[in-house]
Amino acid sequence: MASNGAVPFWRAAGMTYISYSNICANLVRNCLKEPFKSEALNREKVHFSISKWADGKPQKPTIRSDTPDA
């Protein structure tokens, strides 16, 4: 069993590395000045497509986004 002395602080706080890195990335983006802040926020947007399958063949894909306005 490993000792708890070398546990990263994000793990000791009960977080996953992904949640810790998302918090850090949001803090950095919020500290940027314009126009760099708006450019960083635009890069953050995620777009993906979903295809439903019927009879073993994909149907027409639909484009989705994680932004509420798109």
CHARMM-style PDB file with segment names, atoms N, HN, CA, C and O in Angstrom:
ATOM      1  N   MET     1       0.845  -1.179   0.000  1.00  0.00      PROA
ATOM      2  CA  MET     1       0.000   0.000   0.000  1.00  0.00      PROA
ATOM      3  C   MET     1       0.888   1.238   0.000  1.00  0.00      PROA
ATOM      4  O   MET     1       1.841   1.320   0.775  1.00  0.00      PROA
ATOM      5  N   ALA     2       0.582   2.192  -0.857  1.00  0.00      PROA
ATOM      6  HN  ALA     2      -0.192   2.125  -1.486  1.00  0.00      PROA
ATOM      7  CA  ALA     2       1.371   3.407  -0.963  1.00  0.00      PROA
ATOM      8  C   ALA     2       1.053   4.354   0.184  1.00  0.00      PROA
ATOM      9  O   ALA     2      -0.054   4.364   0.722  1.00  0.00      PROA
ATOM     10  N   SER     3       2.054   5.149   0.543  1.00  0.00      PROA
ATOM     11  HN  SER     3       2.954   5.141   0.107  1.00  0.00      PROA
ATOM     12  CA  SER     3       1.822   6.128   1.597  1.00  0.00      PROA
ATOM     13  C   SER     3       1.040   7.319   1.037  1.00  0.00      PROA
ATOM     14  O   SER     3       1.068   7.575  -0.167  1.00  0.00      PROA
ATOM     15  N   ASN     4       0.368   8.020   1.886  1.00  0.00      PROA
ATOM     16  HN  ASN     4       0.346   7.813   2.864  1.00  0.00      PROA
ATOM     17  CA  ASN     4      -0.418   9.171   1.470  1.00  0.00      PROA
ATOM     18  C   ASN     4       0.425  10.436   1.357  1.00  0.00      PROA
ATOM     19  O   ASN     4      -0.115  11.488   1.013  1.00  0.00      PROA
ATOM     20  N   GLY     5       1.723  10.378   1.631  1.00  0.00      PROA
ATOM     21  HN  GLY     5       2.162   9.524   1.910  1.00  0.00      PROA
ATOM     22  CA  GLY     5       2.584  11.541   1.582  1.00  0.00      PROA
ATOM     23  C   GLY     5       2.783  12.085   0.184  1.00  0.00      PROA
ATOM     24  O   GLY     5       2.985  13.288   0.017  1.00  0.00      PROA
ATOM     25  N   ALA     6       2.732  11.225  -0.831  1.00  0.00      PROA
ATOM     26  HN  ALA     6       2.568  10.248  -0.696  1.00  0.00      PROA
ATOM     27  CA  ALA     6       3.007  11.655  -2.198  1.00  0.00      PROA
ATOM     28  C   ALA     6       1.739  11.832  -3.030  1.00  0.00      PROA
ATOM     29  O   ALA     6       1.816  11.892  -4.257  1.00  0.00      PROA
ATOM     30  N   VAL     7       0.589  11.915  -2.394  1.00  0.00      PROA
ATOM     31  HN  VAL     7       0.526  11.866  -1.397  1.00  0.00      PROA
ATOM     32  CA  VAL     7      -0.676  12.063  -3.112  1.00  0.00      PROA
ATOM     33  C   VAL     7      -0.789  13.503  -3.619  1.00  0.00      PROA
ATOM     34  O   VAL     7      -0.603  14.444  -2.848  1.00  0.00      PROA
ATOM     35  N   PRO     8      -1.091  13.682  -4.904  1.00  0.00      PROA
ATOM     36  CA  PRO     8      -1.282  15.047  -5.407  1.00  0.00      PROA
ATOM     37  C   PRO     8      -2.427  15.740  -4.672  1.00  0.00      PROA
ATOM     38  O   PRO     8      -3.382  15.099  -4.236  1.00  0.00      PROA
ATOM     39  N   PHE     9      -2.309  17.074  -4.544  1.00  0.00      PROA
ATOM     40  HN  PHE     9      -1.533  17.595  -4.899  1.00  0.00      PROA
ATOM     41  CA  PHE     9      -3.303  17.797  -3.752  1.00  0.00      PROA
ATOM     42  C   PHE     9      -4.690  17.722  -4.356  1.00  0.00      PROA
ATOM     43  O   PHE     9      -5.672  17.749  -3.614  1.00  0.00      PROA
ATOM     44  N   TRP    10      -4.818  17.627  -5.702  1.00  0.00      PROA
ATOM     45  HN  TRP    10      -4.020  17.605  -6.305  1.00  0.00      PROA
ATOM     46  CA  TRP    10      -6.142  17.525  -6.305  1.00  0.00      PROA
ATOM     47  C   TRP    10      -6.798  16.203  -5.945  1.00  0.00      PROA
ATOM     48  O   TRP    10      -8.016  16.132  -5.781  1.00  0.00      PROA
ATOM     49  N   ARG    11      -5.990  15.156  -5.821  1.00  0.00      PROA
ATOM     50  HN  ARG    11      -5.001  15.214  -5.954  1.00  0.00      PROA
ATOM     51  CA  ARG    11      -6.526  13.844  -5.416  1.00  0.00      PROA
ATOM     52  C   ARG    11      -6.917  13.877  -3.942  1.00  0.00      PROA
ATOM     53  O   ARG    11      -7.941  13.314  -3.555  1.00  0.00      PROA
ATOM     54  N   ALA    12      -6.100  14.537  -3.119  1.00  0.00      PROA
ATOM     55  HN  ALA    12      -5.268  14.995  -3.433  1.00  0.00      PROA
ATOM     56  CA  ALA    12      -6.407  14.641  -1.692  1.00  0.00      PROA
ATOM     57  C   ALA    12      -7.682  15.447  -1.471  1.00  0.00      PROA
ATOM     58  O   ALA    12      -8.387  15.231  -0.486  1.00  0.00      PROA
ATOM     59  N   ALA    13      -7.985  16.378  -2.380  1.00  0.00      PROA
ATOM     60  HN  ALA    13      -7.411  16.554  -3.181  1.00  0.00      PROA
ATOM     61  CA  ALA    13      -9.201  17.181  -2.271  1.00  0.00      PROA
ATOM     62  C   ALA    13     -10.430  16.436  -2.785  1.00  0.00      PROA
ATOM     63  O   ALA    13     -11.541  16.963  -2.727  1.00  0.00      PROA
ATOM     64  N   GLY    14     -10.239  15.214  -3.289  1.00  0.00      PROA
ATOM     65  HN  GLY    14      -9.336  14.786  -3.337  1.00  0.00      PROA
ATOM     66  CA  GLY    14     -11.366  14.423  -3.778  1.00  0.00      PROA
ATOM     67  C   GLY    14     -11.745  14.741  -5.206  1.00  0.00      PROA
ATOM     68  O   GLY    14     -12.870  14.458  -5.620  1.00  0.00      PROA
ATOM     69  N   MET    15     -10.825  15.328  -5.980  1.00  0.00      PROA
ATOM     70  HN  MET    15      -9.912  15.557  -5.644  1.00  0.00      PROA
ATOM     71  CA  MET    15     -11.103  15.696  -7.371  1.00  0.00      PROA
ATOM     72  C   MET    15     -10.416  14.709  -8.310  1.00  0.00      PROA
ATOM     73  O   MET    15      -9.475  14.014  -7.928  1.00  0.00      PROA
ATOM     74  N   THR    16     -10.905  14.665  -9.536  1.00  0.00      PROA
ATOM     75  HN  THR    16     -11.670  15.230  -9.847  1.00  0.00      PROA
ATOM     76  CA  THR    16     -10.184  13.947 -10.579  1.00  0.00      PROA
ATOM     77  C   THR    16      -9.250  14.928 -11.268  1.00  0.00      PROA
ATOM     78  O   THR    16      -9.415  16.141 -11.137  1.00  0.00      PROA
ATOM     79  N   TYR    17      -8.271  14.411 -12.002  1.00  0.00      PROA
ATOM     80  HN  TYR    17      -8.138  13.425 -12.108  1.00  0.00      PROA
ATOM     81  CA  TYR    17      -7.351  15.292 -12.696  1.00  0.00      PROA
ATOM     82  C   TYR    17      -8.071  16.114 -13.762  1.00  0.00      PROA
ATOM     83  O   TYR    17      -7.724  17.272 -13.996  1.00  0.00      PROA
ATOM     84  N   ILE    18      -9.073  15.515 -14.408  1.00  0.00      PROA
ATOM     85  HN  ILE    18      -9.354  14.575 -14.217  1.00  0.00      PROA
ATOM     86  CA  ILE    18      -9.821  16.235 -15.436  1.00  0.00      PROA
ATOM     87  C   ILE    18     -10.554  17.431 -14.841  1.00  0.00      PROA
ATOM     88  O   ILE    18     -10.516  18.523 -15.408  1.00  0.00      PROA
ATOM     89  N   SER    19     -11.223  17.237 -13.703  1.00  0.00      PROA
ATOM     90  HN  SER    19     -11.254  16.350 -13.243  1.00  0.00      PROA
ATOM     91  CA  SER    19     -11.929  18.361 -13.082  1.00  0.00      PROA
ATOM     92  C   SER    19     -10.950  19.429 -12.614  1.00  0.00      PROA
ATOM     93  O   SER    19     -11.233  20.620 -12.739  1.00  0.00      PROA
ATOM     94  N   TYR    20      -9.802  19.021 -12.076  1.00  0.00      PROA
ATOM     95  HN  TYR    20      -9.573  18.054 -11.975  1.00  0.00      PROA
ATOM     96  CA  TYR    20      -8.777  19.973 -11.659  1.00  0.00      PROA
ATOM     97  C   TYR    20      -8.253  20.764 -12.848  1.00  0.00      PROA
ATOM     98  O   TYR    20      -8.116  21.985 -12.764  1.00  0.00      PROA
ATOM     99  N   SER    21      -7.960  20.091 -13.951  1.00  0.00      PROA
ATOM    100  HN  SER    21      -8.071  19.100 -14.019  1.00  0.00      PROA
ATOM    101  CA  SER    21      -7.420  20.802 -15.114  1.00  0.00      PROA
ATOM    102  C   SER    21      -8.473  21.709 -15.750  1.00  0.00      PROA
ATOM    103  O   SER    21      -8.121  22.759 -16.287  1.00  0.00      PROA
ATOM    104  N   ASN    22      -9.755  21.335 -15.708  1.00  0.00      PROA
ATOM    105  HN  ASN    22     -10.041  20.481 -15.272  1.00  0.00      PROA
ATOM    106  CA  ASN    22     -10.817  22.211 -16.212  1.00  0.00      PROA
ATOM    107  C   ASN    22     -10.940  23.484 -15.376  1.00  0.00      PROA
ATOM    108  O   ASN    22     -11.141  24.567 -15.926  1.00  0.00      PROA
ATOM    109  N   ILE    23     -10.821  23.365 -14.070  1.00  0.00      PROA
ATOM    110  HN  ILE    23     -10.657  22.486 -13.623  1.00  0.00      PROA
ATOM    111  CA  ILE    23     -10.868  24.534 -13.202  1.00  0.00      PROA
ATOM    112  C   ILE    23      -9.683  25.454 -13.496  1.00  0.00      PROA
ATOM    113  O   ILE    23      -9.847  26.670 -13.600  1.00  0.00      PROA
ATOM    114  N   CYS    24      -8.496  24.873 -13.627  1.00  0.00      PROA
ATOM    115  HN  CYS    24      -8.363  23.885 -13.542  1.00  0.00      PROA
ATOM    116  CA  CYS    24      -7.303  25.677 -13.931  1.00  0.00      PROA
ATOM    117  C   CYS    24      -7.428  26.371 -15.284  1.00  0.00      PROA
ATOM    118  O   CYS    24      -7.067  27.541 -15.413  1.00  0.00      PROA
ATOM    119  N   ALA    25      -7.931  25.668 -16.286  1.00  0.00      PROA
ATOM    120  HN  ALA    25      -8.224  24.717 -16.181  1.00  0.00      PROA
ATOM    121  CA  ALA    25      -8.084  26.256 -17.616  1.00  0.00      PROA
ATOM    122  C   ALA    25      -9.085  27.403 -17.588  1.00  0.00      PROA
ATOM    123  O   ALA    25      -8.858  28.430 -18.228  1.00  0.00      PROA
ATOM    124  N   ASN    26     -10.188  27.249 -16.858  1.00  0.00      PROA
ATOM    125  HN  ASN    26     -10.372  26.414 -16.339  1.00  0.00      PROA
ATOM    126  CA  ASN    26     -11.173  28.327 -16.745  1.00  0.00      PROA
ATOM    127  C   ASN    26     -10.582  29.549 -16.046  1.00  0.00      PROA
ATOM    128  O   ASN    26     -10.857  30.683 -16.439  1.00  0.00      PROA
ATOM    129  N   LEU    27      -9.773  29.323 -15.012  1.00  0.00      PROA
ATOM    130  HN  LEU    27      -9.550  28.401 -14.693  1.00  0.00      PROA
ATOM    131  CA  LEU    27      -9.130  30.444 -14.321  1.00  0.00      PROA
ATOM    132  C   LEU    27      -8.186  31.197 -15.246  1.00  0.00      PROA
ATOM    133  O   LEU    27      -8.172  32.428 -15.258  1.00  0.00      PROA
ATOM    134  N   VAL    28      -7.403  30.466 -16.012  1.00  0.00      PROA
ATOM    135  HN  VAL    28      -7.414  29.466 -16.002  1.00  0.00      PROA
ATOM    136  CA  VAL    28      -6.469  31.111 -16.940  1.00  0.00      PROA
ATOM    137  C   VAL    28      -7.228  31.889 -18.008  1.00  0.00      PROA
ATOM    138  O   VAL    28      -6.869  33.025 -18.319  1.00  0.00      PROA
ATOM    139  N   ARG    29      -8.271  31.291 -18.570  1.00  0.00      PROA
ATOM    140  HN  ARG    29      -8.562  30.369 -18.318  1.00  0.00      PROA
ATOM    141  CA  ARG    29      -9.057  31.989 -19.593  1.00  0.00      PROA
ATOM    142  C   ARG    29      -9.699  33.261 -19.050  1.00  0.00      PROA
ATOM    143  O   ARG    29      -9.768  34.269 -19.753  1.00  0.00      PROA
ATOM    144  N   ASN    30     -10.170  33.221 -17.808  1.00  0.00      PROA
ATOM    145  HN  ASN    30     -10.115  32.402 -17.237  1.00  0.00      PROA
ATOM    146  CA  ASN    30     -10.810  34.402 -17.212  1.00  0.00      PROA
ATOM    147  C   ASN    30      -9.809  35.499 -16.871  1.00  0.00      PROA
ATOM    148  O   ASN    30     -10.196  36.660 -16.740  1.00  0.00      PROA
ATOM    149  N   CYS    31      -8.532  35.158 -16.724  1.00  0.00      PROA
ATOM    150  HN  CYS    31      -8.217  34.214 -16.830  1.00  0.00      PROA
ATOM    151  CA  CYS    31      -7.510  36.150 -16.403  1.00  0.00      PROA
ATOM    152  C   CYS    31      -6.963  36.852 -17.640  1.00  0.00      PROA
ATOM    153  O   CYS    31      -6.278  37.866 -17.513  1.00  0.00      PROA
ATOM    154  N   LEU    32      -7.248  36.341 -18.822  1.00  0.00      PROA
ATOM    155  HN  LEU    32      -7.805  35.517 -18.926  1.00  0.00      PROA
ATOM    156  CA  LEU    32      -6.726  36.942 -20.047  1.00  0.00      PROA
ATOM    157  C   LEU    32      -7.401  38.275 -20.332  1.00  0.00      PROA
ATOM    158  O   LEU    32      -8.554  38.503 -19.966  1.00  0.00      PROA
ATOM    159  N   LYS    33      -6.649  39.152 -20.996  1.00  0.00      PROA
ATOM    160  HN  LYS    33      -5.712  38.967 -21.293  1.00  0.00      PROA
ATOM    161  CA  LYS    33      -7.207  40.428 -21.439  1.00  0.00      PROA
ATOM    162  C   LYS    33      -7.728  40.269 -22.851  1.00  0.00      PROA
ATOM    163  O   LYS    33      -7.345  39.349 -23.573  1.00  0.00      PROA
ATOM    164  N   GLU    34      -8.615  41.187 -23.235  1.00  0.00      PROA
ATOM    165  HN  GLU    34      -8.927  41.935 -22.648  1.00  0.00      PROA
ATOM    166  CA  GLU    34      -9.129  41.187 -24.601  1.00  0.00      PROA
ATOM    167  C   GLU    34      -8.013  41.593 -25.550  1.00  0.00      PROA
ATOM    168  O   GLU    34      -7.195  42.424 -25.158  1.00  0.00      PROA
ATOM    169  N   PRO    35      -7.919  41.085 -26.741  1.00  0.00      PROA
ATOM    170  CA  PRO    35      -8.821  40.192 -27.463  1.00  0.00      PROA
ATOM    171  C   PRO    35      -8.523  38.715 -27.218  1.00  0.00      PROA
ATOM    172  O   PRO    35      -9.195  37.841 -27.767  1.00  0.00      PROA
ATOM    173  N   PHE    36      -7.499  38.435 -26.379  1.00  0.00      PROA
ATOM    174  HN  PHE    36      -6.954  39.144 -25.933  1.00  0.00      PROA
ATOM    175  CA  PHE    36      -7.085  37.052 -26.161  1.00  0.00      PROA
ATOM    176  C   PHE    36      -8.140  36.248 -25.411  1.00  0.00      PROA
ATOM    177  O   PHE    36      -8.272  35.043 -25.624  1.00  0.00      PROA
ATOM    178  N   LYS    37      -8.892  36.912 -24.532  1.00  0.00      PROA
ATOM    179  HN  LYS    37      -8.785  37.891 -24.359  1.00  0.00      PROA
ATOM    180  CA  LYS    37      -9.924  36.219 -23.767  1.00  0.00      PROA
ATOM    181  C   LYS    37     -11.028  35.692 -24.678  1.00  0.00      PROA
ATOM    182  O   LYS    37     -11.430  34.535 -24.552  1.00  0.00      PROA
ATOM    183  N   SER    38     -11.525  36.528 -25.597  1.00  0.00      PROA
ATOM    184  HN  SER    38     -11.199  37.467 -25.699  1.00  0.00      PROA
ATOM    185  CA  SER    38     -12.598  36.083 -26.493  1.00  0.00      PROA
ATOM    186  C   SER    38     -12.098  35.014 -27.463  1.00  0.00      PROA
ATOM    187  O   SER    38     -12.855  34.113 -27.825  1.00  0.00      PROA
ATOM    188  N   GLU    39     -10.841  35.097 -27.888  1.00  0.00      PROA
ATOM    189  HN  GLU    39     -10.226  35.829 -27.594  1.00  0.00      PROA
ATOM    190  CA  GLU    39     -10.279  34.055 -28.758  1.00  0.00      PROA
ATOM    191  C   GLU    39     -10.195  32.722 -28.030  1.00  0.00      PROA
ATOM    192  O   GLU    39     -10.501  31.678 -28.606  1.00  0.00      PROA
ATOM    193  N   ALA    40      -9.783  32.751 -26.767  1.00  0.00      PROA
ATOM    194  HN  ALA    40      -9.534  33.599 -26.299  1.00  0.00      PROA
ATOM    195  CA  ALA    40      -9.691  31.522 -25.982  1.00  0.00      PROA
ATOM    196  C   ALA    40     -11.073  30.928 -25.736  1.00  0.00      PROA
ATOM    197  O   ALA    40     -11.236  29.709 -25.776  1.00  0.00      PROA
ATOM    198  N   LEU    41     -12.068  31.771 -25.484  1.00  0.00      PROA
ATOM    199  HN  LEU    41     -11.935  32.762 -25.451  1.00  0.00      PROA
ATOM    200  CA  LEU    41     -13.429  31.275 -25.269  1.00  0.00      PROA
ATOM    201  C   LEU    41     -14.009  30.671 -26.544  1.00  0.00      PROA
ATOM    202  O   LEU    41     -14.772  29.708 -26.475  1.00  0.00      PROA
ATOM    203  N   ASN    42     -13.656  31.225 -27.713  1.00  0.00      PROA
ATOM    204  HN  ASN    42     -13.036  32.007 -27.769  1.00  0.00      PROA
ATOM    205  CA  ASN    42     -14.133  30.652 -28.974  1.00  0.00      PROA
ATOM    206  C   ASN    42     -13.503  29.296 -29.239  1.00  0.00      PROA
ATOM    207  O   ASN    42     -14.158  28.418 -29.801  1.00  0.00      PROA
ATOM    208  N   ARG    43     -12.252  29.103 -28.850  1.00  0.00      PROA
ATOM    209  HN  ARG    43     -11.721  29.816 -28.393  1.00  0.00      PROA
ATOM    210  CA  ARG    43     -11.594  27.801 -29.033  1.00  0.00      PROA
ATOM    211  C   ARG    43     -12.172  26.736 -28.118  1.00  0.00      PROA
ATOM    212  O   ARG    43     -12.024  25.543 -28.383  1.00  0.00      PROA
ATOM    213  N   GLU    44     -12.826  27.153 -27.051  1.00  0.00      PROA
ATOM    214  HN  GLU    44     -12.947  28.122 -26.836  1.00  0.00      PROA
ATOM    215  CA  GLU    44     -13.373  26.222 -26.077  1.00  0.00      PROA
ATOM    216  C   GLU    44     -14.628  25.497 -26.581  1.00  0.00      PROA
ATOM    217  O   GLU    44     -14.970  24.430 -26.070  1.00  0.00      PROA
ATOM    218  N   LYS    45     -15.308  26.062 -27.568  1.00  0.00      PROA
ATOM    219  HN  LYS    45     -15.030  26.929 -27.983  1.00  0.00      PROA
ATOM    220  CA  LYS    45     -16.554  25.488 -28.061  1.00  0.00      PROA
ATOM    221  C   LYS    45     -16.312  24.129 -28.711  1.00  0.00      PROA
ATOM    222  O   LYS    45     -15.292  23.911 -29.365  1.00  0.00      PROA
ATOM    223  N   VAL    46     -17.263  23.225 -28.521  1.00  0.00      PROA
ATOM    224  HN  VAL    46     -18.091  23.402 -27.989  1.00  0.00      PROA
ATOM    225  CA  VAL    46     -17.149  21.867 -29.048  1.00  0.00      PROA
ATOM    226  C   VAL    46     -18.344  21.582 -29.948  1.00  0.00      PROA
ATOM    227  O   VAL    46     -19.489  21.825 -29.567  1.00  0.00      PROA
ATOM    228  N   HSD    47     -18.075  21.070 -31.131  1.00  0.00      PROA
ATOM    229  HN  HSD    47     -17.144  20.873 -31.441  1.00  0.00      PROA
ATOM    230  CA  HSD    47     -19.120  20.669 -32.071  1.00  0.00      PROA
ATOM    231  C   HSD    47     -18.909  19.193 -32.401  1.00  0.00      PROA
ATOM    232  O   HSD    47     -17.770  18.753 -32.560  1.00  0.00      PROA
ATOM    233  N   PHE    48     -19.989  18.430 -32.505  1.00  0.00      PROA
ATOM    234  HN  PHE    48     -20.914  18.787 -32.377  1.00  0.00      PROA
ATOM    235  CA  PHE    48     -19.892  17.009 -32.819  1.00  0.00      PROA
ATOM    236  C   PHE    48     -21.135  16.581 -33.576  1.00  0.00      PROA
ATOM    237  O   PHE    48     -22.157  17.268 -33.564  1.00  0.00      PROA
ATOM    238  N   SER    49     -21.033  15.441 -34.232  1.00  0.00      PROA
ATOM    239  HN  SER    49     -20.203  14.883 -34.242  1.00  0.00      PROA
ATOM    240  CA  SER    49     -22.181  14.929 -34.980  1.00  0.00      PROA
ATOM    241  C   SER    49     -22.613  13.596 -34.388  1.00  0.00      PROA
ATOM    242  O   SER    49     -21.795  12.827 -33.882  1.00  0.00      PROA
ATOM    243  N   ILE    50     -23.912  13.340 -34.461  1.00  0.00      PROA
ATOM    244  HN  ILE    50     -24.576  13.964 -34.872  1.00  0.00      PROA
ATOM    245  CA  ILE    50     -24.500  12.098 -33.965  1.00  0.00      PROA
ATOM    246  C   ILE    50     -25.236  11.437 -35.121  1.00  0.00      PROA
ATOM    247  O   ILE    50     -26.042  12.067 -35.806  1.00  0.00      PROA
ATOM    248  N   SER    51     -24.947  10.159 -35.325  1.00  0.00      PROA
ATOM    249  HN  SER    51     -24.293   9.647 -34.769  1.00  0.00      PROA
ATOM    250  CA  SER    51     -25.634   9.395 -36.364  1.00  0.00      PROA
ATOM    251  C   SER    51     -26.405   8.262 -35.706  1.00  0.00      PROA
ATOM    252  O   SER    51     -25.832   7.471 -34.958  1.00  0.00      PROA
ATOM    253  N   LYS    52     -27.684   8.182 -35.977  1.00  0.00      PROA
ATOM    254  HN  LYS    52     -28.149   8.825 -36.584  1.00  0.00      PROA
ATOM    255  CA  LYS    52     -28.486   7.054 -35.505  1.00  0.00      PROA
ATOM    256  C   LYS    52     -28.368   5.938 -36.528  1.00  0.00      PROA
ATOM    257  O   LYS    52     -28.203   6.184 -37.723  1.00  0.00      PROA
ATOM    258  N   TRP    53     -28.454   4.717 -36.045  1.00  0.00      PROA
ATOM    259  HN  TRP    53     -28.588   4.517 -35.075  1.00  0.00      PROA
ATOM    260  CA  TRP    53     -28.329   3.553 -36.921  1.00  0.00      PROA
ATOM    261  C   TRP    53     -29.672   2.844 -37.013  1.00  0.00      PROA
ATOM    262  O   TRP    53     -30.378   2.684 -36.018  1.00  0.00      PROA
ATOM    263  N   ALA    54     -30.008   2.422 -38.227  1.00  0.00      PROA
ATOM    264  HN  ALA    54     -29.434   2.552 -39.035  1.00  0.00      PROA
ATOM    265  CA  ALA    54     -31.237   1.658 -38.453  1.00  0.00      PROA
ATOM    266  C   ALA    54     -30.934   0.595 -39.511  1.00  0.00      PROA
ATOM    267  O   ALA    54     -30.363   0.897 -40.559  1.00  0.00      PROA
ATOM    268  N   ASP    55     -31.311  -0.613 -39.236  1.00  0.00      PROA
ATOM    269  HN  ASP    55     -31.776  -0.858 -38.385  1.00  0.00      PROA
ATOM    270  CA  ASP    55     -31.083  -1.741 -40.139  1.00  0.00      PROA
ATOM    271  C   ASP    55     -29.607  -1.907 -40.495  1.00  0.00      PROA
ATOM    272  O   ASP    55     -29.279  -2.279 -41.622  1.00  0.00      PROA
ATOM    273  N   GLY    56     -28.721  -1.635 -39.545  1.00  0.00      PROA
ATOM    274  HN  GLY    56     -28.988  -1.334 -38.629  1.00  0.00      PROA
ATOM    275  CA  GLY    56     -27.297  -1.814 -39.767  1.00  0.00      PROA
ATOM    276  C   GLY    56     -26.639  -0.730 -40.596  1.00  0.00      PROA
ATOM    277  O   GLY    56     -25.481  -0.877 -40.987  1.00  0.00      PROA
ATOM    278  N   LYS    57     -27.347   0.355 -40.877  1.00  0.00      PROA
ATOM    279  HN  LYS    57     -28.288   0.474 -40.560  1.00  0.00      PROA
ATOM    280  CA  LYS    57     -26.787   1.438 -41.683  1.00  0.00      PROA
ATOM    281  C   LYS    57     -26.966   2.768 -40.944  1.00  0.00      PROA
ATOM    282  O   LYS    57     -27.990   2.987 -40.297  1.00  0.00      PROA
ATOM    283  N   PRO    58     -25.963   3.658 -41.042  1.00  0.00      PROA
ATOM    284  CA  PRO    58     -26.103   4.955 -40.378  1.00  0.00      PROA
ATOM    285  C   PRO    58     -27.080   5.864 -41.114  1.00  0.00      PROA
ATOM    286  O   PRO    58     -27.104   5.907 -42.344  1.00  0.00      PROA
ATOM    287  N   GLN    59     -27.873   6.579 -40.351  1.00  0.00      PROA
ATOM    288  HN  GLN    59     -27.853   6.544 -39.352  1.00  0.00      PROA
ATOM    289  CA  GLN    59     -28.788   7.564 -40.908  1.00  0.00      PROA
ATOM    290  C   GLN    59     -28.043   8.891 -41.070  1.00  0.00      PROA
ATOM    291  O   GLN    59     -26.861   8.981 -40.735  1.00  0.00      PROA
ATOM    292  N   LYS    60     -28.714   9.905 -41.572  1.00  0.00      PROA
ATOM    293  HN  LYS    60     -29.673   9.832 -41.844  1.00  0.00      PROA
ATOM    294  CA  LYS    60     -28.097  11.213 -41.760  1.00  0.00      PROA
ATOM    295  C   LYS    60     -27.652  11.774 -40.402  1.00  0.00      PROA
ATOM    296  O   LYS    60     -28.446  11.818 -39.462  1.00  0.00      PROA
ATOM    297  N   PRO    61     -26.393  12.201 -40.298  1.00  0.00      PROA
ATOM    298  CA  PRO    61     -25.927  12.716 -39.006  1.00  0.00      PROA
ATOM    299  C   PRO    61     -26.507  14.088 -38.687  1.00  0.00      PROA
ATOM    300  O   PRO    61     -26.802  14.880 -39.582  1.00  0.00      PROA
ATOM    301  N   THR    62     -26.663  14.349 -37.396  1.00  0.00      PROA
ATOM    302  HN  THR    62     -26.423  13.706 -36.669  1.00  0.00      PROA
ATOM    303  CA  THR    62     -27.095  15.665 -36.950  1.00  0.00      PROA
ATOM    304  C   THR    62     -25.918  16.325 -36.239  1.00  0.00      PROA
ATOM    305  O   THR    62     -25.195  15.670 -35.488  1.00  0.00      PROA
ATOM    306  N   ILE    63     -25.730  17.607 -36.475  1.00  0.00      PROA
ATOM    307  HN  ILE    63     -26.317  18.139 -37.085  1.00  0.00      PROA
ATOM    308  CA  ILE    63     -24.642  18.356 -35.866  1.00  0.00      PROA
ATOM    309  C   ILE    63     -25.107  18.908 -34.527  1.00  0.00      PROA
ATOM    310  O   ILE    63     -26.168  19.526 -34.442  1.00  0.00      PROA
ATOM    311  N   ARG    64     -24.333  18.692 -33.500  1.00  0.00      PROA
ATOM    312  HN  ARG    64     -23.471  18.190 -33.568  1.00  0.00      PROA
ATOM    313  CA  ARG    64     -24.652  19.181 -32.160  1.00  0.00      PROA
ATOM    314  C   ARG    64     -23.529  20.098 -31.699  1.00  0.00      PROA
ATOM    315  O   ARG    64     -22.425  20.074 -32.242  1.00  0.00      PROA
ATOM    316  N   SER    65     -23.827  20.900 -30.698  1.00  0.00      PROA
ATOM    317  HN  SER    65     -24.725  20.920 -30.257  1.00  0.00      PROA
ATOM    318  CA  SER    65     -22.857  21.803 -30.111  1.00  0.00      PROA
ATOM    319  C   SER    65     -23.091  21.866 -28.621  1.00  0.00      PROA
ATOM    320  O   SER    65     -24.206  21.632 -28.154  1.00  0.00      PROA
ATOM    321  N   ASP    66     -22.051  22.181 -27.870  1.00  0.00      PROA
ATOM    322  HN  ASP    66     -21.146  22.371 -28.250  1.00  0.00      PROA
ATOM    323  CA  ASP    66     -22.228  22.307 -26.434  1.00  0.00      PROA
ATOM    324  C   ASP    66     -22.616  23.728 -26.038  1.00  0.00      PROA
ATOM    325  O   ASP    66     -22.816  24.001 -24.855  1.00  0.00      PROA
ATOM    326  N   THR    67     -22.724  24.625 -26.994  1.00  0.00      PROA
ATOM    327  HN  THR    67     -22.561  24.403 -27.955  1.00  0.00      PROA
ATOM    328  CA  THR    67     -23.114  26.002 -26.698  1.00  0.00      PROA
ATOM    329  C   THR    67     -24.635  26.137 -26.823  1.00  0.00      PROA
ATOM    330  O   THR    67     -25.226  25.557 -27.734  1.00  0.00      PROA
ATOM    331  N   PRO    68     -25.270  26.884 -25.936  1.00  0.00      PROA
ATOM    332  CA  PRO    68     -26.732  26.989 -25.974  1.00  0.00      PROA
ATOM    333  C   PRO    68     -27.265  27.761 -27.160  1.00  0.00      PROA
ATOM    334  O   PRO    68     -28.416  27.559 -27.547  1.00  0.00      PROA
ATOM    335  N   ASP    69     -26.452  28.660 -27.769  1.00  0.00      PROA
ATOM    336  HN  ASP    69     -25.516  28.824 -27.455  1.00  0.00      PROA
ATOM    337  CA  ASP    69     -26.953  29.475 -28.868  1.00  0.00      PROA
ATOM    338  C   ASP    69     -26.854  28.793 -30.220  1.00  0.00      PROA
ATOM    339  O   ASP    69     -27.473  29.256 -31.178  1.00  0.00      PROA
ATOM    340  N   ALA    70     -26.092  27.704 -30.332  1.00  0.00      PROA
ATOM    341  HN  ALA    70     -25.589  27.328 -29.554  1.00  0.00      PROA
ATOM    342  CA  ALA    70     -25.931  27.033 -31.635  1.00  0.00      PROA
ATOM    343  C   ALA    70     -26.856  25.859 -31.785  1.00  0.00      PROA
ATOM    344  OT1 ALA    70     -26.844  25.192 -32.820  1.00  0.00      PROA
TER     345      ALA     70
END
